[in-house]
Each structure stands twice: as structure tokens, then as C-alpha cells.
Amino acid sequence: MSVQAYILIQTEVGKASSVAKAVSAISGVTIAEGVTGPYDVIMRAESPSMEDFGRAILSKVQAVPGITRTLTCPVTSH
């Protein structure tokens, strides 16, 4: 079963567009868009396992310049 999650991203002022573009290029990211509100970018990603998710996606997202904070929200399936 694959792991899917939304990641809410806060960025430095004026960096939302460049952050959205950078994270959308990461393998496993299905969508990344700039939004208004308490977060600046919302992205969705999927991976074969939680271990892969952390190693292949989260670590790369957190390395993107301009990101100040992230919140990962795993998607539950019924």
C-alpha cells in the first residue's frame, strides 16, 4: 500500500512561487501550488512506503531554499 500525504509549507516572504516550482520537480510529488492563508504552498506526494516517503521526498522538500516550516498530513484510506 502506498503512502500519500499533503505537505503544508511556509516560506520566506516572496519565495512561494520558487518553492512551489522546486518541490513540484521532486519525484513523487503529484501537485504543488501556491495558496493564501497561514501556509504559502500546499503539495501532495506519494511513495511506496513511509520510509521511502521520508528519505525520497521529505528530505528533499526540507532542503529547498526559502522554506521556513512544513507540516505533513498523511492521507488515510478506508
C-alpha positions, -999 to +999 in steps of 0.1 A: +000+000+000+014+034-009+017+064+014+001+097+004+003+130+022-003+167+019+026+188+030+018+224+040+047+247+036+055+281+050+081+301+031+102+333+034+084+364+021+083+364-017+095+328-021+062+309-025+064+307-063+100+295-065+094+270-037+063+256-054+083+252-086+112+235-069+091+210-049+070+201-079+102+188-096+108+163-068+100+127-078+068+115-061+052+150-059+019+150-077+009+186-073+024+218-057+005+251-057+009+285-040-020+294-017-030+322+006-035+319+043-012+306+071+007+284+046+022+296+013+024+263-007+004+231-005+018+200-021+007+164-024+031+135-027+030+097-027+056+070-021+056+032-018+063+033+020+067+057+049+104+050+049+107+059+012+084+089+018+108+103+044+140+096+025+130+103-010+105+131-006+106+149+028+143+151+030+144+168-005+115+191+004+132+203+035+164+211+016+146+235-008+158+271-002+132+295+012+112+270+032+108+280+069+084+253+081+065+223+070+035+203+082+030+168+069-006+155+068-008+118+058-039+108+038-059+079+054-077+055+032-107+035+042 
